[in-house]
Structures are given as structure tokens and as C-alpha cells.
Amino acid sequence: MTTEPFSPPTPSGTGAAAVLLALSLFFAPSVGAADRNPLELQKIMQELGEQMQLVAGAISREDWEAVADVAPKIAKHRAPSFTEKARIMAFLGGHAAEFRAADRLTHDAAMKMGGAAQRRDGEGVIQAYAEVQQACLACHQAHRKEFRTHFYGGAP
Ligand code: HEC
């Protein structure tokens, strides 16, 4: 971290005033930014989104091997760190079980999609793909807005 943005001091200002100004410039933005750091969950979600796009592309090519490869990765997506999980669970409180159930539904539908891909059952893959999407959507509709308000201070 350099001190460049705070110099040169205004010619008219006293040393103390310049230092106070510099300190307030230094601390104010960093405190605000800490609240808005994206959750690891957000990155995990972006990965899920990319994997679902991969599946959609693979379905068009009837590349069932690719679907069979990606589906379990969607089902068994990584979890956030222990501390972030604790933050999320604390925030969810009484809704934690519901949130977990939504994750479970996604898991089951994605595993079903993988199974259908292994059988090269295109219809089955497409049906399960829709089920996965419905599971994603249901959780987003139930929780996304509250997450954004709570963890990012109401940013859209
Ligand atoms: C158990 C609940 C839950 C399930 C199931 C779920 N999501 Fe999410 N998703 C969230 C929450 C909460 C957010 C908001 C996270 C944030 O903004 O930090 C989110 C945000 C996202 C985002 C936006 C990320 C961004 O950059 O803002 C994408 C993309 C996404 N999810 C994809 C998916 C896909 C694809 C699935 C299904 C395979 C899925 N999600 C299933 C809870 C869920």
C-alpha cells in the first residue's frame, strides 16, 4: 500500500489537517468495501452456472459422455469455507433446513441427469436438466434476495 494518493498535501493546510484528511480517506472506503466482499458461495454459483451451460451445449451435440462427466460435479459442488458456512447458517437460522433441502434437490436431479447420460438416454437427460434448473430457480426465488440484502447491504 503506497501513500501516494494522499500527497502532496495542500499548500495551505496544516500538517495535522492533512494527516486527518489522509486518514479519513484511507479508512472510510476500506471499511465499506469489507462488507461487500462477495461470498465464496457466489463464485461456487458462477461455477454451477458455467457447468449448466456446458451441459446445455453437450446436449445439443448429443455428447452424453460430457454430460455424464459434468453432472456429478454439479451435484457435488464444493462448499464454502467452514467460517463462511457458519455465517450463512447463522443468517439462515430457522430456514437452514429448507436451504439444505433445496441443495439436496439440486444434487439428486443432477445425479439423475448423470445416470441418464450414462444410459445415453437423451430424453431422460433433458427431463433431468429441467429438474435441475427448477431446483436452482426455487432456491434463488426463496433466498437470493435476502442473501443480497444481508451480505451486500441491499445491492441489487
Ligand atoms: C440452496 C440454494 C441454492 C441452490 C440450490 C442454487 N443456488 Fe445459485 N445462488 C444461491 C444464492 C443464495 C445466490 C446469491 C449468492 C450471492 O450473491 O452471493 C445464488 C446465485 C447464483 C448465481 C449468480 C452468481 C453471481 O455472480 O451473482 C448463479 C449463476 C447461480 N446461483 C447458479 C446456480 C445454478 C446453475 C444452480 C443449480 C445447478 C444453483 N445456482 C442452485 C443459492 C442457490
Backbone and ligand atoms as CSV (ligand in chain L), in Angstrom:
chain,resi,resn,atom,element,x,y,z
A,1,MET,N,N,0.859,-1.210,0.000
A,1,MET,CA,C,0.000,0.000,0.000
A,1,MET,C,C,0.882,1.242,0.000
A,2,THR,N,N,0.720,2.112,-0.968
A,2,THR,CA,C,1.542,3.324,-1.013
A,2,THR,C,C,0.747,4.484,-0.421
A,3,THR,N,N,1.466,5.562,-0.127
A,3,THR,CA,C,0.788,6.734,0.433
A,3,THR,C,C,0.547,7.771,-0.654
A,4,GLU,N,N,0.888,7.440,-1.861
A,4,GLU,CA,C,0.785,8.371,-2.979
A,4,GLU,C,C,-0.527,9.155,-3.069
A,5,PRO,N,N,-1.689,8.496,-2.962
A,5,PRO,CA,C,-2.933,9.249,-3.156
A,5,PRO,C,C,-3.092,10.392,-2.171
A,6,PHE,N,N,-2.352,10.369,-1.065
A,6,PHE,CA,C,-2.549,11.375,-0.017
A,6,PHE,C,C,-1.570,12.524,-0.137
A,7,SER,N,N,-0.650,12.464,-1.112
A,7,SER,CA,C,0.303,13.552,-1.248
A,7,SER,C,C,0.209,14.127,-2.657
A,8,PRO,N,N,0.575,15.334,-2.951
A,8,PRO,CA,C,1.158,16.228,-1.953
A,8,PRO,C,C,0.071,16.887,-1.104
A,9,PRO,N,N,0.395,17.264,0.134
A,9,PRO,CA,C,-0.587,17.948,0.965
A,9,PRO,C,C,-0.909,19.311,0.368
A,10,THR,N,N,-2.127,19.785,0.613
A,10,THR,CA,C,-2.481,21.098,0.075
A,10,THR,C,C,-1.565,22.131,0.708
A,11,PRO,N,N,-1.072,23.081,-0.084
A,11,PRO,CA,C,-0.089,24.045,0.427
A,11,PRO,C,C,-0.638,24.828,1.625
A,12,SER,N,N,-1.949,25.110,1.639
A,12,SER,CA,C,-2.495,25.948,2.689
A,12,SER,C,C,-2.742,25.171,3.987
A,13,GLY,N,N,-2.961,23.862,3.902
A,13,GLY,CA,C,-3.351,23.071,5.072
A,13,GLY,C,C,-2.224,22.912,6.069
A,14,THR,N,N,-2.592,22.788,7.340
A,14,THR,CA,C,-1.584,22.490,8.344
A,14,THR,C,C,-1.240,21.018,8.229
A,15,GLY,N,N,-0.154,20.620,8.800
A,15,GLY,CA,C,0.254,19.218,8.750
A,15,GLY,C,C,-0.801,18.317,9.352
A,16,ALA,N,N,-1.344,18.704,10.487
A,16,ALA,CA,C,-2.305,17.851,11.201
A,16,ALA,C,C,-3.572,17.653,10.374
A,17,ALA,N,N,-4.058,18.738,9.764
A,17,ALA,CA,C,-5.274,18.628,8.968
A,17,ALA,C,C,-5.044,17.686,7.791
A,18,ALA,N,N,-3.869,17.808,7.183
A,18,ALA,CA,C,-3.567,16.947,6.041
A,18,ALA,C,C,-3.553,15.482,6.476
A,19,VAL,N,N,-2.982,15.227,7.652
A,19,VAL,CA,C,-2.908,13.849,8.145
A,19,VAL,C,C,-4.307,13.313,8.430
A,20,LEU,N,N,-5.157,14.137,9.058
A,20,LEU,CA,C,-6.519,13.704,9.362
A,20,LEU,C,C,-7.289,13.384,8.088
A,21,LEU,N,N,-7.122,14.273,7.109
A,21,LEU,CA,C,-7.801,14.060,5.834
A,21,LEU,C,C,-7.316,12.754,5.220
A,22,ALA,N,N,-5.991,12.567,5.261
A,22,ALA,CA,C,-5.411,11.364,4.677
A,22,ALA,C,C,-5.969,10.123,5.381
A,23,LEU,N,N,-6.043,10.176,6.707
A,23,LEU,CA,C,-6.529,9.016,7.459
A,23,LEU,C,C,-7.979,8.714,7.119
A,24,SER,N,N,-8.789,9.772,7.011
A,24,SER,CA,C,-10.203,9.516,6.735
A,24,SER,C,C,-10.367,8.947,5.327
A,25,LEU,N,N,-9.563,9.427,4.394
A,25,LEU,CA,C,-9.635,8.879,3.030
A,25,LEU,C,C,-9.203,7.424,3.031
A,26,PHE,N,N,-8.221,7.138,3.886
A,26,PHE,CA,C,-7.666,5.795,3.900
A,26,PHE,C,C,-8.640,4.797,4.501
A,27,PHE,N,N,-9.270,5.169,5.600
A,27,PHE,CA,C,-10.097,4.185,6.309
A,27,PHE,C,C,-11.524,4.078,5.793
A,28,ALA,N,N,-12.107,5.179,5.429
A,28,ALA,CA,C,-13.534,5.121,5.100
A,28,ALA,C,C,-13.853,4.107,3.991
A,29,PRO,N,N,-13.163,4.170,2.834
A,29,PRO,CA,C,-13.561,3.234,1.775
A,29,PRO,C,C,-13.271,1.783,2.144
A,30,SER,N,N,-12.185,1.529,2.879
A,30,SER,CA,C,-11.836,0.138,3.136
A,30,SER,C,C,-12.855,-0.518,4.074
A,31,VAL,N,N,-13.414,0.242,5.003
A,31,VAL,CA,C,-14.423,-0.315,5.909
A,31,VAL,C,C,-15.675,-0.700,5.117
A,32,GLY,N,N,-16.100,0.185,4.234
A,32,GLY,CA,C,-17.277,-0.107,3.427
A,32,GLY,C,C,-17.068,-1.325,2.539
A,33,ALA,N,N,-15.890,-1.403,1.930
A,33,ALA,CA,C,-15.630,-2.478,0.974
A,33,ALA,C,C,-15.660,-3.847,1.649
A,34,ALA,N,N,-15.212,-3.902,2.933
A,34,ALA,CA,C,-15.149,-5.189,3.620
A,34,ALA,C,C,-16.522,-5.842,3.684
A,35,ASP,N,N,-17.576,-5.034,3.847
A,35,ASP,CA,C,-18.932,-5.563,3.934
A,35,ASP,C,C,-19.407,-6.156,2.622
A,36,ARG,N,N,-18.808,-5.687,1.529
A,36,ARG,CA,C,-19.325,-6.069,0.219
A,36,ARG,C,C,-18.487,-7.119,-0.489
A,37,ASN,N,N,-17.481,-7.671,0.217
A,37,ASN,CA,C,-16.722,-8.753,-0.399
A,37,ASN,C,C,-17.662,-9.866,-0.793
A,38,PRO,N,N,-17.591,-10.328,-2.040
A,38,PRO,CA,C,-18.517,-11.395,-2.432
A,38,PRO,C,C,-18.264,-12.658,-1.616
A,39,LEU,N,N,-19.318,-13.363,-1.354
A,39,LEU,CA,C,-19.206,-14.650,-0.679
A,39,LEU,C,C,-18.497,-15.640,-1.611
A,40,GLU,N,N,-17.810,-16.607,-1.005
A,40,GLU,CA,C,-17.274,-17.720,-1.810
A,40,GLU,C,C,-18.426,-18.418,-2.520
A,41,LEU,N,N,-19.569,-18.414,-1.848
A,41,LEU,CA,C,-20.769,-19.032,-2.428
A,41,LEU,C,C,-21.059,-18.463,-3.816
A,42,GLN,N,N,-20.796,-17.157,-3.975
A,42,GLN,CA,C,-21.084,-16.531,-5.259
A,42,GLN,C,C,-20.213,-17.144,-6.366
A,43,LYS,N,N,-18.943,-17.375,-6.043
A,43,LYS,CA,C,-18.022,-17.994,-7.009
A,43,LYS,C,C,-18.476,-19.429,-7.309
A,44,ILE,N,N,-18.873,-20.138,-6.278
A,44,ILE,CA,C,-19.343,-21.524,-6.466
A,44,ILE,C,C,-20.569,-21.528,-7.385
A,45,MET,N,N,-21.437,-20.544,-7.178
A,45,MET,CA,C,-22.640,-20.431,-8.001
A,45,MET,C,C,-22.281,-20.136,-9.456
A,46,GLN,N,N,-21.283,-19.278,-9.642
A,46,GLN,CA,C,-20.855,-18.969,-11.018
A,46,GLN,C,C,-20.341,-20.233,-11.696
A,47,GLU,N,N,-19.630,-21.048,-10.928
A,47,GLU,CA,C,-19.143,-22.321,-11.484
A,47,GLU,C,C,-20.320,-23.214,-11.876
A,48,LEU,N,N,-21.321,-23.260,-11.004
A,48,LEU,CA,C,-22.512,-24.067,-11.323
A,48,LEU,C,C,-23.164,-23.575,-12.612
A,49,GLY,N,N,-23.242,-22.260,-12.747
A,49,GLY,CA,C,-23.840,-21.675,-13.944
A,49,GLY,C,C,-23.067,-22.090,-15.202
A,50,GLU,N,N,-21.728,-22.049,-15.099
A,50,GLU,CA,C,-20.904,-22.438,-16.249
A,50,GLU,C,C,-21.089,-23.916,-16.575
A,51,GLN,N,N,-21.182,-24.729,-15.524
A,51,GLN,CA,C,-21.330,-26.169,-15.757
A,51,GLN,C,C,-22.682,-26.490,-16.397
A,52,MET,N,N,-23.712,-25.752,-15.995
A,52,MET,CA,C,-25.024,-25.972,-16.619
A,52,MET,C,C,-24.989,-25.570,-18.097
A,53,GLN,N,N,-24.213,-24.529,-18.402
A,53,GLN,CA,C,-24.076,-24.130,-19.812
A,53,GLN,C,C,-23.332,-25.188,-20.616
A,54,LEU,N,N,-22.314,-25.776,-19.970
A,54,LEU,CA,C,-21.588,-26.868,-20.618
A,54,LEU,C,C,-22.539,-28.003,-20.962
A,55,VAL,N,N,-23.413,-28.340,-19.999
A,55,VAL,CA,C,-24.359,-29.434,-20.214
A,55,VAL,C,C,-25.294,-29.094,-21.365
A,56,ALA,N,N,-25.797,-27.858,-21.387
A,56,ALA,CA,C,-26.718,-27.457,-22.458
A,56,ALA,C,C,-26.033,-27.623,-23.820
A,57,GLY,N,N,-24.769,-27.220,-23.907
A,57,GLY,CA,C,-24.026,-27.370,-25.155
A,57,GLY,C,C,-23.832,-28.838,-25.511
A,58,ALA,N,N,-23.518,-29.644,-24.494
A,58,ALA,CA,C,-23.270,-31.070,-24.735
A,58,ALA,C,C,-24.549,-31.780,-25.192
A,59,ILE,N,N,-25.703,-31.369,-24.646
A,59,ILE,CA,C,-26.979,-31.970,-25.061
A,59,ILE,C,C,-27.180,-31.729,-26.557
A,60,SER,N,N,-26.898,-30.513,-27.007
A,60,SER,CA,C,-27.080,-30.188,-28.430
A,60,SER,C,C,-26.198,-31.054,-29.315
A,61,ARG,N,N,-25.034,-31.420,-28.783
A,61,ARG,CA,C,-24.121,-32.259,-29.589
A,61,ARG,C,C,-24.343,-33.739,-29.342
A,62,GLU,N,N,-25.321,-34.053,-28.481
A,62,GLU,CA,C,-25.541,-35.445,-28.029
A,62,GLU,C,C,-24.249,-36.050,-27.488
A,63,ASP,N,N,-23.502,-35.223,-26.792
A,63,ASP,CA,C,-22.240,-35.664,-26.203
A,63,ASP,C,C,-22.531,-36.138,-24.775
A,64,TRP,N,N,-23.058,-37.348,-24.668
A,64,TRP,CA,C,-23.517,-37.846,-23.359
A,64,TRP,C,C,-22.364,-38.083,-22.403
A,65,GLU,N,N,-21.193,-38.363,-22.954
A,65,GLU,CA,C,-20.030,-38.538,-22.074
A,65,GLU,C,C,-19.717,-37.250,-21.336
A,66,ALA,N,N,-19.802,-36.132,-22.058
A,66,ALA,CA,C,-19.531,-34.840,-21.404
A,66,ALA,C,C,-20.580,-34.561,-20.324
A,67,VAL,N,N,-21.833,-34.890,-20.617
A,67,VAL,CA,C,-22.883,-34.671,-19.609
A,67,VAL,C,C,-22.618,-35.550,-18.393
A,68,ALA,N,N,-22.269,-36.827,-18.659
A,68,ALA,CA,C,-22.010,-37.767,-17.559
A,68,ALA,C,C,-20.817,-37.304,-16.721
A,69,ASP,N,N,-19.900,-36.591,-17.348
A,69,ASP,CA,C,-18.714,-36.102,-16.649
A,69,ASP,C,C,-19.038,-34.886,-15.769
A,70,VAL,N,N,-19.858,-33.983,-16.305
A,70,VAL,CA,C,-20.112,-32.725,-15.588
A,70,VAL,C,C,-21.201,-32.883,-14.509
A,71,ALA,N,N,-22.202,-33.727,-14.784
A,71,ALA,CA,C,-23.354,-33.821,-13.874
A,71,ALA,C,C,-22.967,-34.065,-12.404
A,72,PRO,N,N,-22.078,-35.042,-12.129
A,72,PRO,CA,C,-21.724,-35.246,-10.716
A,72,PRO,C,C,-20.977,-34.059,-10.115
A,73,LYS,N,N,-20.312,-33.277,-10.967
A,73,LYS,CA,C,-19.613,-32.082,-10.439
A,73,LYS,C,C,-20.642,-31.039,-10.002
A,74,ILE,N,N,-21.743,-30.974,-10.727
A,74,ILE,CA,C,-22.820,-30.064,-10.319
A,74,ILE,C,C,-23.427,-30.567,-9.013
A,75,ALA,N,N,-23.674,-31.881,-8.972
A,75,ALA,CA,C,-24.294,-32.477,-7.781
A,75,ALA,C,C,-23.422,-32.275,-6.543
A,76,LYS,N,N,-22.106,-32.507,-6.712
A,76,LYS,CA,C,-21.202,-32.484,-5.547
A,76,LYS,C,C,-20.334,-31.236,-5.582
A,77,HIS,N,N,-20.953,-30.101,-5.868
A,77,HIS,CA,C,-20.194,-28.844,-5.911
A,77,HIS,C,C,-19.492,-28.612,-4.583
A,78,ARG,N,N,-18.367,-27.887,-4.653
A,78,ARG,CA,C,-17.628,-27.630,-3.409
A,78,ARG,C,C,-18.441,-26.728,-2.500
A,79,ALA,N,N,-18.081,-26.775,-1.222
A,79,ALA,CA,C,-18.781,-25.964,-0.225
A,79,ALA,C,C,-17.908,-24.770,0.135
A,80,PRO,N,N,-18.501,-23.690,0.622
A,80,PRO,CA,C,-17.680,-22.581,1.126
A,80,PRO,C,C,-16.883,-23.020,2.342
A,81,SER,N,N,-15.924,-22.190,2.735
A,81,SER,CA,C,-15.113,-22.490,3.911
A,81,SER,C,C,-15.996,-22.674,5.139
A,82,PHE,N,N,-15.415,-23.298,6.155
A,82,PHE,CA,C,-16.141,-23.527,7.405
A,82,PHE,C,C,-16.702,-22.221,7.983
A,83,THR,N,N,-15.889,-21.174,7.991
A,83,THR,CA,C,-16.361,-19.910,8.582
A,83,THR,C,C,-17.496,-19.300,7.773
A,84,GLU,N,N,-17.375,-19.359,6.443
A,84,GLU,CA,C,-18.464,-18.786,5.651
A,84,GLU,C,C,-19.743,-19.591,5.820
A,85,LYS,N,N,-19.598,-20.914,5.861
A,85,LYS,CA,C,-20.769,-21.767,6.087
A,85,LYS,C,C,-21.452,-21.378,7.395
A,86,ALA,N,N,-20.630,-21.152,8.420
A,86,ALA,CA,C,-21.180,-20.785,9.729
A,86,ALA,C,C,-21.933,-19.460,9.629
A,87,ARG,N,N,-21.338,-18.498,8.896
A,87,ARG,CA,C,-22.015,-17.190,8.696
A,87,ARG,C,C,-23.355,-17.394,8.004
A,88,ILE,N,N,-23.351,-18.227,6.968
A,88,ILE,CA,C,-24.572,-18.445,6.194
A,88,ILE,C,C,-25.627,-19.141,7.046
A,89,MET,N,N,-25.202,-20.150,7.788
A,89,MET,CA,C,-26.163,-20.882,8.618
A,89,MET,C,C,-26.729,-19.979,9.724
A,90,ALA,N,N,-25.864,-19.140,10.283
A,90,ALA,CA,C,-26.336,-18.212,11.318
A,90,ALA,C,C,-27.377,-17.262,10.730
A,91,PHE,N,N,-27.106,-16.784,9.525
A,91,PHE,CA,C,-28.052,-15.882,8.866
A,91,PHE,C,C,-29.361,-16.600,8.564
A,92,LEU,N,N,-29.271,-17.841,8.078
A,92,LEU,CA,C,-30.485,-18.568,7.689
A,92,LEU,C,C,-31.351,-18.937,8.893
A,93,GLY,N,N,-30.701,-19.200,10.026
A,93,GLY,CA,C,-31.444,-19.529,11.241
A,93,GLY,C,C,-32.435,-20.652,10.995
A,94,GLY,N,N,-33.702,-20.369,11.207
A,94,GLY,CA,C,-34.765,-21.361,11.047
A,94,GLY,C,C,-34.979,-21.831,9.613
A,95,HIS,N,N,-34.358,-21.114,8.641
A,95,HIS,CA,C,-34.528,-21.515,7.239
A,95,HIS,C,C,-33.394,-22.409,6.745
A,96,ALA,N,N,-32.474,-22.753,7.658
A,96,ALA,CA,C,-31.297,-23.534,7.241
A,96,ALA,C,C,-31.698,-24.885,6.654
A,97,ALA,N,N,-32.663,-25.546,7.262
A,97,ALA,CA,C,-33.071,-26.879,6.805
A,97,ALA,C,C,-33.664,-26.794,5.399
A,98,GLU,N,N,-34.445,-25.753,5.182
A,98,GLU,CA,C,-35.071,-25.514,3.878
A,98,GLU,C,C,-33.992,-25.281,2.805
A,99,PHE,N,N,-32.972,-24.516,3.165
A,99,PHE,CA,C,-31.872,-24.210,2.248
A,99,PHE,C,C,-31.124,-25.499,1.887
A,100,ARG,N,N,-30.850,-26.301,2.929
A,100,ARG,CA,C,-30.163,-27.575,2.696
A,100,ARG,C,C,-30.999,-28.492,1.820
A,101,ALA,N,N,-32.304,-28.486,2.037
A,101,ALA,CA,C,-33.197,-29.346,1.247
A,101,ALA,C,C,-33.160,-28.938,-0.221
A,102,ALA,N,N,-33.082,-27.630,-0.476
A,102,ALA,CA,C,-33.020,-27.142,-1.858
A,102,ALA,C,C,-31.721,-27.606,-2.513
A,103,ASP,N,N,-30.640,-27.610,-1.741
A,103,ASP,CA,C,-29.356,-28.065,-2.259
A,103,ASP,C,C,-29.431,-29.565,-2.564
A,104,ARG,N,N,-30.113,-30.277,-1.686
A,104,ARG,CA,C,-30.281,-31.726,-1.839
A,104,ARG,C,C,-31.076,-32.042,-3.126
A,105,LEU,N,N,-32.122,-31.289,-3.372
A,105,LEU,CA,C,-32.935,-31.481,-4.580
A,105,LEU,C,C,-32.085,-31.298,-5.831
A,106,THR,N,N,-31.247,-30.259,-5.801
A,106,THR,CA,C,-30.347,-29.989,-6.927
A,106,THR,C,C,-29.397,-31.169,-7.115
A,107,HIS,N,N,-28.847,-31.630,-6.005
A,107,HIS,CA,C,-27.938,-32.768,-6.030
A,107,HIS,C,C,-28.611,-33.980,-6.680
A,108,ASP,N,N,-29.811,-34.310,-6.214
A,108,ASP,CA,C,-30.491,-35.513,-6.699
A,108,ASP,C,C,-30.815,-35.394,-8.190
A,109,ALA,N,N,-31.288,-34.221,-8.611
A,109,ALA,CA,C,-31.636,-34.037,-10.024
A,109,ALA,C,C,-30.381,-34.124,-10.899
A,110,ALA,N,N,-29.274,-33.577,-10.418
A,110,ALA,CA,C,-28.032,-33.619,-11.198
A,110,ALA,C,C,-27.509,-35.053,-11.296
A,111,MET,N,N,-27.642,-35.835,-10.228
A,111,MET,CA,C,-27.214,-37.234,-10.279
A,111,MET,C,C,-28.087,-38.024,-11.260
A,112,LYS,N,N,-29.365,-37.698,-11.262
A,112,LYS,CA,C,-30.291,-38.346,-12.187
A,112,LYS,C,C,-29.879,-38.030,-13.636
A,113,MET,N,N,-29.510,-36.772,-13.852
A,113,MET,CA,C,-29.079,-36.342,-15.180
A,113,MET,C,C,-27.835,-37.127,-15.606
A,114,GLY,N,N,-26.905,-37.319,-14.662
A,114,GLY,CA,C,-25.692,-38.090,-14.951
A,114,GLY,C,C,-26.022,-39.538,-15.299
A,115,GLY,N,N,-26.969,-40.115,-14.559
A,115,GLY,CA,C,-27.369,-41.502,-14.805
A,115,GLY,C,C,-27.980,-41.650,-16.188
A,116,ALA,N,N,-28.844,-40.722,-16.542
A,116,ALA,CA,C,-29.478,-40.765,-17.863
A,116,ALA,C,C,-28.418,-40.627,-18.961
A,117,ALA,N,N,-27.414,-39.772,-18.716
A,117,ALA,CA,C,-26.353,-39.580,-19.710
A,117,ALA,C,C,-25.557,-40.867,-19.887
A,118,GLN,N,N,-25.320,-41.565,-18.785
A,118,GLN,CA,C,-24.586,-42.830,-18.883
A,118,GLN,C,C,-25.352,-43.854,-19.710
A,119,ARG,N,N,-26.678,-43.787,-19.631
A,119,ARG,CA,C,-27.509,-44.713,-20.441
A,119,ARG,C,C,-27.728,-44.168,-21.854
A,120,ARG,N,N,-27.131,-43.027,-22.123
A,120,ARG,CA,C,-27.308,-42.336,-23.418
A,120,ARG,C,C,-28.785,-42.093,-23.702
A,121,ASP,N,N,-29.503,-41.793,-22.639
A,121,ASP,CA,C,-30.944,-41.551,-22.716
A,121,ASP,C,C,-31.165,-40.042,-22.829
A,122,GLY,N,N,-31.189,-39.558,-24.058
A,122,GLY,CA,C,-31.287,-38.119,-24.308
A,122,GLY,C,C,-32.515,-37.481,-23.694
A,123,GLU,N,N,-33.668,-38.138,-23.859
A,123,GLU,CA,C,-34.912,-37.613,-23.272
A,123,GLU,C,C,-34.767,-37.475,-21.759
A,124,GLY,N,N,-34.231,-38.528,-21.144
A,124,GLY,CA,C,-34.040,-38.542,-19.694
A,124,GLY,C,C,-33.109,-37.421,-19.245
A,125,VAL,N,N,-32.054,-37.192,-20.034
A,125,VAL,CA,C,-31.109,-36.120,-19.699
A,125,VAL,C,C,-31.843,-34.780,-19.711
A,126,ILE,N,N,-32.632,-34.573,-20.748
A,126,ILE,CA,C,-33.316,-33.289,-20.892
A,126,ILE,C,C,-34.334,-33.077,-19.773
A,127,GLN,N,N,-35.042,-34.152,-19.429
A,127,GLN,CA,C,-36.002,-34.044,-18.325
A,127,GLN,C,C,-35.298,-33.701,-17.012
A,128,ALA,N,N,-34.199,-34.413,-16.761
A,128,ALA,CA,C,-33.467,-34.169,-15.515
A,128,ALA,C,C,-32.835,-32.775,-15.538
A,129,TYR,N,N,-32.394,-32.329,-16.714
A,129,TYR,CA,C,-31.815,-30.984,-16.841
A,129,TYR,C,C,-32.843,-29.935,-16.403
A,130,ALA,N,N,-34.091,-30.144,-16.852
A,130,ALA,CA,C,-35.154,-29.211,-16.452
A,130,ALA,C,C,-35.375,-29.269,-14.936
A,131,GLU,N,N,-35.291,-30.473,-14.373
A,131,GLU,CA,C,-35.454,-30.601,-12.915
A,131,GLU,C,C,-34.344,-29.871,-12.172
A,132,VAL,N,N,-33.122,-29.975,-12.697
A,132,VAL,CA,C,-32.008,-29.263,-12.053
A,132,VAL,C,C,-32.284,-27.765,-12.102
A,133,GLN,N,N,-32.657,-27.274,-13.274
A,133,GLN,CA,C,-32.927,-25.842,-13.417
A,133,GLN,C,C,-34.037,-25.385,-12.467
A,134,GLN,N,N,-35.067,-26.237,-12.333
A,134,GLN,CA,C,-36.158,-25.876,-11.414
A,134,GLN,C,C,-35.663,-25.794,-9.978
A,135,ALA,N,N,-34.751,-26.723,-9.627
A,135,ALA,CA,C,-34.214,-26.719,-8.262
A,135,ALA,C,C,-33.365,-25.462,-8.027
A,136,CYS,N,N,-32.566,-25.076,-9.033
A,136,CYS,CA,C,-31.761,-23.848,-8.921
A,136,CYS,C,C,-32.710,-22.659,-8.712
A,137,LEU,N,N,-33.700,-22.593,-9.578
A,137,LEU,CA,C,-34.610,-21.446,-9.555
A,137,LEU,C,C,-35.359,-21.347,-8.228
A,138,ALA,N,N,-35.816,-22.506,-7.727
A,138,ALA,CA,C,-36.587,-22.488,-6.480
A,138,ALA,C,C,-35.762,-21.895,-5.340
A,139,CYS,N,N,-34.487,-22.291,-5.266
A,139,CYS,CA,C,-33.654,-21.757,-4.183
A,139,CYS,C,C,-33.389,-20.271,-4.398
A,140,HIS,N,N,-33.162,-19.881,-5.641
A,140,HIS,CA,C,-32.913,-18.458,-5.901
A,140,HIS,C,C,-34.124,-17.613,-5.531
A,141,GLN,N,N,-35.305,-18.117,-5.912
A,141,GLN,CA,C,-36.514,-17.344,-5.604
A,141,GLN,C,C,-36.741,-17.250,-4.102
A,142,ALA,N,N,-36.388,-18.321,-3.392
A,142,ALA,CA,C,-36.622,-18.320,-1.945
A,142,ALA,C,C,-35.567,-17.516,-1.182
A,143,HIS,N,N,-34.323,-17.483,-1.667
A,143,HIS,CA,C,-33.238,-16.974,-0.810
A,143,HIS,C,C,-32.360,-15.878,-1.375
A,144,ARG,N,N,-32.263,-15.753,-2.697
A,144,ARG,CA,C,-31.222,-14.873,-3.238
A,144,ARG,C,C,-31.363,-13.421,-2.755
A,145,LYS,N,N,-32.589,-12.918,-2.794
A,145,LYS,CA,C,-32.809,-11.520,-2.444
A,145,LYS,C,C,-32.342,-11.238,-1.009
A,146,GLU,N,N,-32.729,-12.129,-0.097
A,146,GLU,CA,C,-32.350,-11.942,1.309
A,146,GLU,C,C,-30.840,-12.023,1.484
A,147,PHE,N,N,-30.202,-12.930,0.737
A,147,PHE,CA,C,-28.740,-13.025,0.811
A,147,PHE,C,C,-28.123,-11.702,0.395
A,148,ARG,N,N,-28.612,-11.152,-0.702
A,148,ARG,CA,C,-28.012,-9.938,-1.224
A,148,ARG,C,C,-28.216,-8.781,-0.251
A,149,THR,N,N,-29.403,-8.700,0.310
A,149,THR,CA,C,-29.653,-7.629,1.268
A,149,THR,C,C,-28.765,-7.798,2.495
A,150,HIS,N,N,-28.692,-9.015,3.002
A,150,HIS,CA,C,-27.945,-9.242,4.237
A,150,HIS,C,C,-26.430,-9.119,4.038
A,151,PHE,N,N,-25.899,-9.774,2.994
A,151,PHE,CA,C,-24.440,-9.827,2.868
A,151,PHE,C,C,-23.846,-8.669,2.068
A,152,TYR,N,N,-24.666,-8.022,1.246
A,152,TYR,CA,C,-24.114,-6.925,0.437
A,152,TYR,C,C,-24.839,-5.610,0.677
A,153,GLY,N,N,-25.619,-5.556,1.739
A,153,GLY,CA,C,-26.253,-4.297,2.083
A,153,GLY,C,C,-27.224,-3.776,1.048
A,154,GLY,N,N,-27.997,-4.666,0.454
A,154,GLY,CA,C,-29.086,-4.229,-0.416
A,154,GLY,C,C,-28.709,-3.962,-1.850
A,155,ALA,N,N,-27.431,-4.272,-2.222
A,155,ALA,CA,C,-27.053,-4.125,-3.640
A,155,ALA,C,C,-27.908,-5.065,-4.480
A,156,PRO,N,N,-28.339,-4.654,-5.657
A,156,PRO,CA,C,-29.252,-5.486,-6.450
A,156,PRO,C,C,-28.566,-6.749,-6.952
L,1,HEC,C1,C,-29.578,-23.945,-1.823
L,1,HEC,C2,C,-29.788,-22.716,-2.546
L,1,HEC,C3,C,-29.274,-22.586,-3.961
L,1,HEC,C4,C,-29.294,-23.531,-4.959
L,1,HEC,C5,C,-29.852,-24.941,-4.917
L,1,HEC,C6,C,-28.696,-22.910,-6.111
L,1,HEC,N1,N,-28.336,-21.628,-5.830
L,1,HEC,FE1,FE,-27.450,-20.343,-7.137
L,1,HEC,N2,N,-27.496,-18.904,-5.694
L,1,HEC,C7,C,-27.922,-19.062,-4.393
L,1,HEC,C8,C,-27.722,-17.840,-3.673
L,1,HEC,C9,C,-28.045,-17.615,-2.202
L,1,HEC,C10,C,-27.178,-16.918,-4.567
L,1,HEC,C11,C,-26.720,-15.482,-4.276
L,1,HEC,C12,C,-25.266,-15.553,-3.857
L,1,HEC,C13,C,-24.577,-14.220,-3.767
L,1,HEC,O1,O,-24.984,-13.272,-4.433
L,1,HEC,O2,O,-23.561,-14.157,-3.024
L,1,HEC,C14,C,-27.062,-17.622,-5.841
L,1,HEC,C15,C,-26.559,-17.041,-7.011
L,1,HEC,C16,C,-26.361,-17.713,-8.205
L,1,HEC,C17,C,-25.785,-17.129,-9.398
L,1,HEC,C18,C,-25.363,-15.672,-9.565
L,1,HEC,C19,C,-23.918,-15.518,-9.153
L,1,HEC,C20,C,-23.455,-14.075,-9.287
L,1,HEC,O3,O,-22.405,-13.855,-9.906
L,1,HEC,O4,O,-24.133,-13.178,-8.771
L,1,HEC,C21,C,-25.731,-18.114,-10.336
L,1,HEC,C22,C,-25.186,-18.013,-11.762
L,1,HEC,C23,C,-26.262,-19.313,-9.746
L,1,HEC,N3,N,-26.640,-19.032,-8.443
L,1,HEC,C24,C,-26.363,-20.523,-10.390
L,1,HEC,C25,C,-26.972,-21.631,-9.842
L,1,HEC,C26,C,-27.219,-22.861,-10.574
L,1,HEC,C27,C,-26.874,-23.107,-12.030
L,1,HEC,C28,C,-27.834,-23.702,-9.704
L,1,HEC,C29,C,-28.339,-25.088,-9.941
L,1,HEC,C30,C,-27.441,-26.050,-10.552
L,1,HEC,C31,C,-27.952,-23.015,-8.436
L,1,HEC,N4,N,-27.430,-21.766,-8.560
L,1,HEC,C32,C,-28.518,-23.565,-7.322
L,1,HEC,C33,C,-28.476,-20.201,-3.854
L,1,HEC,C34,C,-28.677,-21.389,-4.528
